[in-house]
Amino acid sequence: MNPTDHVTDTIRYIGVDDNDIQLFENQYPVPKGISYNSYLVHGSEASMIFDTVDSRRLDSWKELVETAVKEDGREPAYIVMLHAEPDHTGGIVWALQRFGEIRLVASQMCLNMLAQFYGEGIPADRTIPVKEGSVIDLGDRTLTFHTASMIHWPEVMVAVDSKDEVLFSADAFGRFGSLGYGDDSWDAEARRYYTNIVGKYGSQVQNLLKKLSADKISIIASLHGPVLRDNLQHYGSLYNLWSSYTPELPDGVLIAYASIYGGTERVALRAADMLRERGVEVAIIDLCRQDASEAVSQAFRMGRMLLASVTYDAGLFPAMNNFLYRIASKGLRGRRVALIENGTWSPIAAKAMRQQLEAMKDMEVVEPAVTVRSAAAPSTDEALQALIDALMA
């Protein structure tokens, strides 16, 4: 989608791509960039803008807004902020200054947050607070608002358009990657986006999905990534799996390893070969070289994990420690896990990993763990086979 496209005959896309950004939220690598999505909705009696963009792309957005408003033939009556995060609100002060009669629509909590971010740039006398079930009438269409608390901030709302059956979904159903890269990678990059940003709040996502099941929705317009208009059942089913912590591949195995000199890596890769010989789908992540967000994404996707780590400073190697911290913080649960440890002396990595996993919900650690002393020994294959038998049982 590009800024000349229309979502429908009466809803225009006015978002922008950011291909220069390296880290989204200053932590997640986005080698294919990110999109900041914004929309102009035309009604027979009034028009409405949904969300703005990050200040990094404010000048480009201003031009798009001016062009769209000129084409619409009137100034917008409302600007809706579904989410207060700065990557969506960078144009709000400009819009309120540029259009003298425009009213700011948001949840009361969002309005409070915007005042914290932008101070006097948010005039209280031009705001319309909305809550669950609030409706704004544009003439031949209405917008009905639903609360979506903690997806992934507490002030978030979504809105459903009655005319074209469009769900303006805030960050829900978002995806890493600018629109210029196409839509073919939605599942993978949407999974990485969801699991790392929204993953902790599965129960809230489940509540929203149930709430939206009563609405007729034909198009999903998120704040990041492509507008979704085909096979919505597929996207909804993935969100249902992710938010219920149900693996997409119950018998698939994530092998995540942290190795220093290669001994642990070679054992992990040997285990991968053994699993593939059994016809098992395997995802392999080198935690020292691949970003942890990829490992978190695969941990949500697969039903089983094999974790291999070297012992370090009488504890766990930092890359593995970071991975375990992340999946715990995102609420991952219900996985079957096998452990491989390495140590030239006093190997305790398996004990450290087991302690962290047992503190998570419904994690089953299988026995026995495999211990490697610096490098694989002649007996290592036999130990790996026993471990894999237990993991796949």
C-alpha positions in Angstrom: 0.0 0.0 0.0 1.2 3.5 -0.7 -0.2 7.0 0.2 -2.2 7.2 -3.1 -4.1 4.0 -2.2 -7.5 3.8 -0.7 -8.5 1.2 1.9 -12.1 1.6 0.5 -13.7 4.1 -1.7 -14.2 6.3 1.3 -11.2 5.5 3.5 -7.8 6.7 2.4 -4.5 5.5 3.6 -2.2 8.3 4.7 0.5 6.4 6.5 4.3 6.5 5.9 7.1 4.0 5.8 10.3 4.4 7.9 13.1 2.5 6.2 15.9 4.2 8.1 15.0 3.0 11.6 17.3 0.3 13.0 15.6 -0.6 16.3 11.9 -0.4 16.9 11.2 0.7 20.5 15.0 1.0 20.6 15.3 -2.8 21.1 13.9 -4.8 18.2 15.9 -5.0 15.0 13.8 -4.0 12.0 16.0 -4.6 8.9 12.9 -4.1 6.7 11.8 -1.0 8.4 8.4 -0.2 9.9 5.2 1.5 8.7 3.3 4.1 10.7 -0.3 3.8 9.6 -2.8 6.6 9.5 -6.2 6.9 7.8 -8.7 9.5 6.6 -12.3 8.3 6.9 -14.9 10.2 4.8 -18.5 10.4 6.0 -21.4 12.1 4.4 -21.5 14.7 7.1 -18.0 14.7 8.6 -14.5 13.3 8.1 -12.2 11.7 10.7 -8.4 11.0 10.9 -7.3 7.9 12.6 -3.9 8.3 14.4 -0.8 10.1 13.2 2.8 9.0 12.9 6.2 9.0 14.6 7.8 12.5 14.6 10.6 10.9 12.5 8.3 11.0 9.6 6.1 14.0 10.5 6.9 16.2 7.5 6.0 13.4 5.1 2.7 12.8 6.9 1.8 16.5 6.8 2.0 16.5 3.1 -0.2 13.4 2.8 -2.7 14.9 5.1 -2.9 18.2 3.2 -3.4 16.3 -0.1 -6.0 14.0 1.4 -8.0 16.8 3.0 -7.9 18.8 -0.2 -9.3 15.7 -2.1 -11.9 15.2 0.6 -13.1 18.8 0.1 -13.4 19.8 3.8 -11.3 19.9 7.0 -11.6 16.8 9.2 -14.0 17.2 12.2 -12.3 14.6 14.3 -8.8 13.1 14.9 -8.8 9.8 16.8 -5.9 8.6 18.9 -6.4 4.9 19.6 -3.0 4.6 21.3 -0.8 7.2 23.0 2.6 5.7 22.2 4.8 8.3 20.5 5.3 6.4 17.3 1.6 7.2 16.6 1.2 10.6 18.2 4.0 12.6 16.7 1.6 14.7 14.5 -1.2 15.3 17.0 -0.1 18.8 18.1 0.4 19.9 14.5 -3.1 18.6 13.5 -4.8 20.4 16.4 -3.0 23.6 15.3 -3.6 23.2 11.6 -7.3 22.4 11.8 -8.9 24.9 14.1 -12.2 23.1 14.6 -10.9 19.5 14.8 -11.8 17.6 18.0 -9.5 15.0 19.6 -11.2 11.7 20.3 -9.5 9.2 22.6 -10.1 7.3 25.9 -9.8 9.5 29.0 -6.6 7.7 30.0 -5.2 8.3 26.5 -6.0 12.0 26.8 -4.2 12.1 30.1 -1.2 10.5 28.6 -1.1 12.8 25.6 -1.2 15.7 28.0 1.8 14.2 29.8 3.7 13.9 26.5 2.7 17.2 24.8 1.5 19.5 27.6 -0.4 22.6 26.5 -0.4 21.2 22.9 -3.5 19.2 23.9 -6.2 21.7 24.7 -8.8 20.1 27.0 -11.7 22.0 25.5 -11.2 20.3 22.2 -11.3 16.7 23.4 -14.0 14.1 23.3 -13.4 11.2 25.7 -14.8 7.8 24.6 -15.3 4.6 26.4 -16.6 1.1 25.7 -19.6 1.3 23.3 -19.2 5.0 22.5 -20.3 5.9 19.0 -19.4 8.8 16.7 -21.7 9.5 13.8 -20.2 10.7 10.5 -23.6 10.7 8.7 -23.7 7.6 6.5 -21.4 5.7 8.9 -20.7 5.3 12.6 -17.6 4.4 14.5 -18.1 2.2 17.5 -15.3 2.1 20.1 -14.2 -0.8 22.2 -11.6 -0.8 25.1 -8.5 -2.9 24.4 -6.6 -2.3 27.7 -3.1 -3.7 27.8 -2.8 -4.3 24.1 -0.3 -3.3 24.8 -0.8 -0.1 26.9 -3.7 0.4 29.3 -5.4 3.3 27.4 -5.8 1.5 24.0 -9.1 1.4 22.1 -10.1 0.0 18.8 -13.0 1.1 16.6 -15.3 -0.6 14.1 -16.7 1.2 11.1 -20.3 0.4 10.3 -20.2 1.2 6.6 -17.2 -0.7 5.2 -16.9 -3.1 8.2 -13.3 -1.9 9.0 -11.7 -2.7 12.3 -9.2 0.0 13.2 -7.2 -2.2 15.5 -4.5 0.0 17.0 -1.3 -2.1 17.4 -3.3 -5.4 17.3 -2.6 -7.3 14.1 0.5 -5.2 13.5 3.7 -6.4 11.8 7.3 -5.4 11.5 8.4 -4.3 8.0 7.6 -1.3 5.9 4.8 -1.7 3.4 7.3 -1.2 0.5 8.6 -4.7 1.3 5.3 -6.3 0.4 2.9 -8.5 2.5 4.3 -12.0 1.9 6.0 -12.3 5.2 3.0 -11.3 7.5 3.0 -14.5 9.6 6.7 -14.4 10.6 7.0 -10.7 11.2 3.6 -10.4 12.8 4.5 -13.3 15.1 7.8 -11.6 16.1 5.9 -8.3 16.6 3.1 -9.9 18.7 5.2 -12.2 20.9 7.7 -9.6 21.8 5.5 -6.6 22.2 2.0 -7.9 23.2 2.9 -11.4 24.3 2.6 -10.9 28.0 -1.1 -9.8 27.7 -2.6 -13.0 26.2 -5.7 -12.9 28.4 -6.5 -9.3 27.4 -6.1 -10.3 23.7 -8.5 -13.2 24.3 -11.0 -10.8 25.9 -10.8 -8.5 22.9 -11.2 -11.3 20.4 -14.4 -12.4 22.2 -15.7 -8.8 22.2 -15.0 -8.4 18.5 -16.7 -11.6 17.6 -20.1 -9.8 17.8 -19.0 -7.2 15.2 -19.0 -7.7 11.4 -15.5 -7.1 10.2 -14.3 -7.4 6.6 -11.0 -5.4 6.8 -8.4 -4.9 9.6 -6.5 -1.7 9.5 -3.7 -1.8 12.0 -1.2 0.9 13.0 1.8 -1.1 11.6 1.9 -3.3 8.6 -0.5 -4.0 5.7 -4.2 -3.6 5.7 -5.7 -7.1 6.0 -8.7 -7.8 3.8 -8.3 -11.4 2.7 -8.5 -14.6 4.8 -9.2 -12.8 8.0 -9.9 -16.2 9.6 -6.2 -17.1 9.2 -5.0 -14.0 11.0 -7.6 -14.4 13.7 -6.7 -18.0 14.3 -3.0 -17.1 14.7 -3.9 -14.4 17.2 -6.0 -16.9 19.1 -3.1 -19.4 19.2 -0.5 -16.8 20.3 -2.7 -15.2 22.9 -3.6 -18.6 24.4 0.1 -19.6 24.4 -0.9 -22.6 22.1 2.0 -23.6 19.8 1.4 -23.5 16.0 3.5 -26.7 15.8 2.9 -28.8 18.9 5.7 -31.3 17.9 8.0 -28.7 16.5 11.3 -28.1 18.4 13.1 -24.8 19.0 16.8 -25.5 19.5 18.3 -22.4 21.2 21.9 -22.5 22.1 24.6 -20.3 23.7 28.2 -21.5 22.9 31.6 -19.9 23.3 34.2 -22.0 21.5 31.8 -24.2 19.5 31.5 -27.3 21.6 28.0 -26.6 22.8 27.0 -25.5 19.3 28.2 -28.7 17.7 26.2 -30.8 20.2 23.1 -28.7 19.6 23.4 -29.1 15.8 23.9 -32.8 16.2 20.6 -32.9 18.2 19.0 -31.0 15.4 20.1 -33.6 12.9 18.7 -36.4 15.1 15.4 -34.7 15.3 15.2 -34.1 11.5 15.9 -37.8 11.0 12.7 -38.4 12.9 10.8 -36.0 10.6 10.5 -33.3 13.3 10.4 -29.6 12.2 13.3 -27.7 13.9 14.1 -24.0 14.3 17.7 -23.3 15.3 18.6 -20.1 17.0 22.2 -19.1 17.9 21.5 -16.9 20.9 24.9 -15.2 20.7 24.4 -14.1 17.1 20.7 -13.9 16.4 18.4 -11.4 18.1 16.5 -12.7 21.1 13.3 -11.5 19.5 13.6 -14.2 16.9 14.1 -16.8 19.6 11.0 -15.6 21.5 9.0 -15.8 18.3 10.0 -19.4 17.7 9.4 -20.3 21.3 5.8 -19.2 20.9 5.6 -21.1 17.5 7.0 -24.5 18.7 5.6 -26.8 21.3 8.9 -28.1 22.5 12.3 -26.6 23.2 15.8 -27.9 23.5 18.1 -25.4 25.3 21.9 -25.8 25.2 24.2 -23.5 27.2 27.7 -23.4 28.4 28.3 -22.7 32.1 29.8 -19.2 32.7 31.0 -17.5 35.9 29.5 -20.4 37.9 26.2 -19.6 36.4 24.4 -19.3 33.1 25.8 -17.8 30.0 24.3 -14.3 29.5 22.8 -14.9 26.1 20.8 -17.9 27.5 19.9 -16.0 30.6 18.5 -13.2 28.5 16.4 -15.6 26.5 14.9 -17.2 29.5 14.2 -13.8 31.1 12.4 -12.8 27.9 10.1 -15.8 27.5 9.3 -15.5 31.2 8.5 -11.8 30.9 6.2 -12.5 27.9 4.3 -15.2 29.8 5.2 -18.2 27.7 3.8 -21.4 29.2 2.9 -25.0 28.5 6.1 -26.1 26.8 8.1 -29.3 27.0 11.8 -28.6 27.4 15.1 -30.6 27.2 18.4 -29.3 28.5 22.0 -29.6 27.4 24.8 -28.1 29.5 28.5 -27.7 29.0 31.3 -27.0 31.4 35.0 -27.7 31.4 34.7 -27.9 35.1 31.7 -27.7 37.5 28.9 -27.6 34.8 25.8 -26.1 36.3 24.0 -24.6 33.3 21.2 -27.2 33.4 20.5 -26.5 37.0 20.3 -22.8 36.4 18.1 -23.2 33.3 15.8 -25.7 35.2 15.3 -23.2 38.1 14.2 -20.5 35.7 11.9 -22.7 33.7 10.3 -24.2 36.8 9.4 -20.7 37.9 7.3 -20.3 34.7 3.8 -21.6 34.3 3.2 -25.2 33.1 6.8 -25.7 31.8 7.8 -29.4 31.8 11.5 -30.1 32.0 12.4 -33.6 30.8 15.1 -35.7 32.2 17.9 -36.6 32.0 19.8 -33.5 31.0 22.9 -34.0 28.8 26.2 -32.9 30.3 29.1 -32.1 28.0 32.7 -31.7 29.2 34.2 -29.1 26.8 33.4 -31.1 23.7 31.3 -34.1 22.6 32.5 -37.5 23.8 31.9 -40.9 22.1 28.9 -41.4 24.5 27.3 -38.1 23.7 25.2 -39.4 20.8 23.7 -42.1 23.1 22.8 -39.4 25.7 21.3 -37.2 23.0 19.1 -40.0 21.8 17.8 -40.6 25.3 17.2 -36.9 25.7 15.3 -36.6 22.4 13.2 -39.7 23.3 12.2 -38.0 26.5 11.5 -34.6 24.7 9.3 -36.2 22.0 7.5 -38.7 24.2 
